[in-house]
Amino acid sequence: MTISHRLVGTGGHRVVVLHDWFATTRHWGPFLDYLDGEEFSYALPDHRGYGERAAVPGEYTLAEIAQDVLDLADQLGWDTFSLVGHSMGAKAAQRVLVQAPHRVRRLAGITPVPASAYPLDAEAHALFHGAAERPANRRAILDLVTGQRANGGWLDLMTARSVAGSRPEAFQRYLEDWTTQDFAAKIAGTRLPVRVFIGEHDLALTEPVMRATWLAHYPDATLEILAGCGHYPMYEIPVAFATALEDFLRG
């Protein structure tokens, strides 16, 4: 199966970029305009059930995303590559480490979900599990994870894009997988350069959560707290975030 994807840049450092639960590869905002296409090549595939791959059937799991990443890398002729994952996409990126750790050069988690389970309390469970069918729930989640700082226009736009860009059954099944899967024991102790980026205003994926998970799992992990943003630095601080990300990828 040929995996459709978006390519940004033609550089020698190859990077696969995985989007979050809400978005598609078309929804990274102006951030992509500020990347260094001479030094890096970025491949951005949509997950099955999303965007250009909305009609591609699947089980809609993190393991399936990881296998698609490896198949895409083979398709591109990339023996090794770095990984960038946003939120749910960062948990899927860690599944690539489970399946083929020798192929990954560097790993960047952007406001990332950990490899361990991510349990939801009763209120959050109702909010998140109702989001597949209720746009108002998606908007409330966006407001929460950006620190209740974003204006209504942006929240409305992001909600509409999320609804239009994902199939409800895929959206629901990915949620069930990324909140319950626990493969931390399979990646714990992995030695490679890892950078965790979180927004200072993200009310969900916070510094204590990262220190208890990502920084505990990866001996060489470092944490960078991004000022002036929440869960979506690619929208909230695109220039500063592009600079910080590529500083890490350069090593």
C-alpha positions, 0 to 999 in steps of 0.5 A, a space after each residue: 500500500 502506498 502511503 500518501 504524505 506531505 513532504 516539506 524540504 529536501 535536506 539530508 536529515 530526514 524526519 517523520 512528523 505525526 499529528 495529534 488526535 484532533 488534527 491532520 497534516 494540513 493543520 500545523 498552522 504557519 509553523 511549517 513555513 519556518 522550517 529549514 528545508 535545506 537541512 531537513 526533509 519532513 514527511 507528514 502522513 495523515 493517520 488512517 481515518 484522517 485527512 487525505 487518508 480518511 477512506 483508508 480502512 484500519 483498526 485505528 490503533 497506535 501500533 497501526 500508525 507505527 507500522 505505517 510510519 515504517 512502511 512510509 520510511 521504506 517507501 521513501 528509502 529512509 533507513 533511519 530518521 528522526 521522529 516528531 510527534 504531537 500529543 497522541 502522535 508522540 505516543 504513536 512515535 514511541 510505538 515505532 521505538 517498540 517495533 524498530 528502535 534501531 531506525 530512530 535517530 532522535 525523538 521529539 515529543 510535543 505536548 506529548 502523551 506518555 507511553 503509559 496509560 493516560 487514565 481519565 477521571 469521570 468528568 474528563 472521560 465524559 468530555 473526551 468520549 463524547 467528542 467524536 459526536 459532539 463538536 462542543 466537546 471538542 471545543 471545550 477540550 481545545 479551550 482546556 489544553 490551551 489554558 482557556 486563553 484562546 479566542 473564540 474564533 480560533 477555537 471555532 476554526 480548530 473545532 470545525 477543522 477537527 470535525 471535517 478532517 476526521 472520521 468519527 469512528 477513527 476519532 473514537 477508536 484512537 481515543 480508546 487506544 491512546 488512553 488505555 495502552 501501556 507499553 512503557 516497560 517496552 521503551 523504558 531505558 531506551 538510549 537516544 536523544 529525546 526532547 519533550 516540549 510542553 506549553 506553560 499554559 497546557 492544563 493537561 500535559 503538565 511538567 509533573 506529568 512529563 517528569 513522572 513519565 517521559 523523563 523517567 522512561 528515557 535516560 537522555 531526555 530533556 524537558 523544554 517548557 515553551 513560554 506563551 503557549 499551551 497545547 498547540 505551540 505550532 499555532 500559538 508561537 510558530 516561529 519560536 517553536 520551529 527554532 526550538 525544534 530544529 535546534 534539538 534536531 541538529 543536536 
